[in-house]
């Protein structure tokens, strides 16, 4: 693989950028002075300033408005002091930018005008136009310009999760149509997830080139698959998506850290790693010490406070946090996060206090 | 525990009843001549005769109409030749019969008029009136009268799944309100799941006394819990529900077989067993041979063809079936089933052919 050097202006490269930020160091297997922390879905409805800024703007329009997307990306950094921003966007943005008729229906999720179920449907999926990601790159660049030494995380949906929306035509409880397609028509399925991988790879690449210092691939639904089905039908495509940024390096040859998060049973955590991730995001159902055992001591981990704790009293919430922080010391690196996204009804002050607690922890040990 | 002998007229007791039926034998750890098979949600929308009979009748009304419920219970036995009927009912029936304002909203699921979130709410939950289950018992008795030596399976929802509906007020994606309650207010939670266990225990008991030859406790949502949370907050309540029929025995002192099914990660299968089940229902995500390793060779298992195979071509579907049948030979007993309920869009002929294939398998080895 030919390597592509990131430009001197990239935050991972330029002096005073993000290379020594706690998030980047932890994801590269180092132990910064404090445990870095960010929250999945931190740019979202839990923040009153988010609700005001988004007011009346449909989700995908907000993602494609560079000024608004950058503002929403920055809000949680300003408010909570988290160690990373994550680009305000949506996993179906590459589909929309390719010209697929998809929209986000409030309270329901992504809905496709036409499900994709045959090889002809897959072949008819449009190519991404050159410069398709211009509004995404602009939003990322605007955010990066304000973030200074705080890293921006780029993200994309994993091919299975994306493909499941296409096959079902929208959200579904058990992804049965997608799971049937992968068993019934493996070639059509492979063509579909390969195409999804290419969409997601291009999405990640655009975000990194615009200044993201790390990426995360989200596979929200991988947990509905038996392990052997994940391995034979899905993992290669996720690896292809993650490989989309593998050639991008700093002058020292260091790559852009890639986090692979899935809601999965413990038995699939090592597969998330084996898809070519630098770090594994652990959901709340696998205790972090167990996850580290399964992944081995060389793999940085991210996670994994159960979001259910956010609505509980502070003392037991912080005790649960401390157990996770203690467990995280056994990994090569640890980024504190929730085990899933921030629930919309979360009190933002709880998150702010949680960030402070995580930051104070190492010093207080 | 004092034992209560089932009456002479009970199918498990009377000559020519169900004690030697393949299902009952397999659940008791025996190897009948053929592998018994039934399907979760076999009485349902996949059958045209079901859609005709249910036409216009709301779900819970259908459950509480003894003639209709018995008819719907019998339909899949007549059509597919399955080795068991499962009573047509719903896990919220005990709530409805206790007087809780709950309804099934088509396309959505159970919806409560008032969520249950405080200790006062829990204390206000009504007691089950004496003879509350009369319409359920009548439906079961009508079905049993026609079933002859084919066992009727009684069923109930596990306390966590039931409690989650009460706390959320309806279906939810991640059961966050319920999971927060169990962390934030363990005493309120314990009171709630204990009450749910008592409802479900009474529901199971009514079905057995009316002629059911086995029972199954369903915990559809247990998979959303971390193992230690399941063990500390949920398992005892499930054990209490299963214990509700533990004292019912035949004259030889043999109990009524109890199946415990949950959609769970492999790490929780042994907990399903340890809650006092005689057999464990395995979902499609844990390969059956792995489940048997985890449970040990003394535990009968049920499962676990992925429902996604029902929409796939026959040859690979039957190959997957054969792999499960072969794996099942390593368990103390094996009941073939799907790994989850029958999808409504299933072609019923596929199920009929699958039953015949399972029945022919042992002979053809």
Interface residues (C-beta under 8 A of the other chain):
Chain A: X174 X176 X177 X179 X180 X182 X183 X184 X223 X224 X225 X226 X227 X228 X229 X265 X266 X267 X284 X285 X286 X287 X306 X307 X308 X309 X310 X311 X312 X313 X316 X340 X343
Chain B: X174 X176 X177 X179 X180 X182 X183 X184 X223 X224 X225 X226 X227 X228 X229 X265 X266 X267 X284 X285 X286 X287 X306 X307 X308 X309 X310 X311 X312 X313 X316 X340 X343
